[in-house]
Amino acid sequence: MRIGVLAAQGDFLEHIASLQRLGVEAIPVRLPRDLVQIDGVIIPGGESTSISKLMLDYNLAAEVKSLAREGLPVFGTCAGMILLAKDITDGNRVEPLRLMDIKVRRNAFGRQRESFEADLSITPLGDKPFHAIFIRAPIIEQVSPGVKVLAKLDDGTIVAVREGKLLASAFHPELTDDLRFHQYFLDIVTGK
C-alpha cells in the first residue's frame, strides 16, 4: 500500500512517520506526478490559506479533486478538513476542494493559546477513548445526511466525519502515539 501525504506545508512529516509505523509506504506529495500509483492521500494540518495557495500554484488541487471523485480515499486533518469542505464559514482566502458535504468554521476555538486536548469516543476505533489534540482547530458546523459523524466534543461540537471514502478530523491524530485513526483510514483504503 502506498499513501501520499501532501507535503506543501504543515505537519506532513508526522503523518509520514505514523504511516511508516503501520508498515505503509508513505510518499511525500509536492507535485501532481507524486500522485501516480497511490492508494490514498492525506492532507495534513497546517495553515489552510497557505496549503490552499500552494495546491493551486502546483496544480495539486485539480488533481486531488479529480482522483477523489474517481474514488481515491482522502483523509484531511485540521487544515486538511477545511480544504475538503464544500463550504467554509470564514474562508474568504481559502479555495476548498469542495469534496465533503460539510460546512466548516476555521479557528473555531480561537488562537494558538486556546489549543486543547480531549478524550473522544470514536465508535470505529473501539471502546478505548482516543486522546485528541486540537491546535487552532476548525469545527464542523453542518453535515449533510450522507455524512457520518464519528466524534463530538462533550458540548456536541462535531470534530470528525466520514463521507464514503473521505475522512476528516478537526484534531491531529499524527501528534499522538495512538495509530488507530490512521489505521481506520487504511481500512477505508482497503475497503474493510
Secondary structure, DSSP 4 states (H G I P E B T S, - for coil): -EEEEE-SSSSHHHHHHHHHHTT-EEEEE-SGGGGTT-SEEEE-SS-HHHHHHHHHHTTHHHHHHHHHHTT--EEEETHHHHHHEEEETT-TT------EEEEEETTTT-SGGG-EEEEE--GGG-SSPEEEEESS--EEEEE-TTPEEEEE-TT--EEEEEETTEEEESS-GGGSS--HHHHHHHHHHHT-
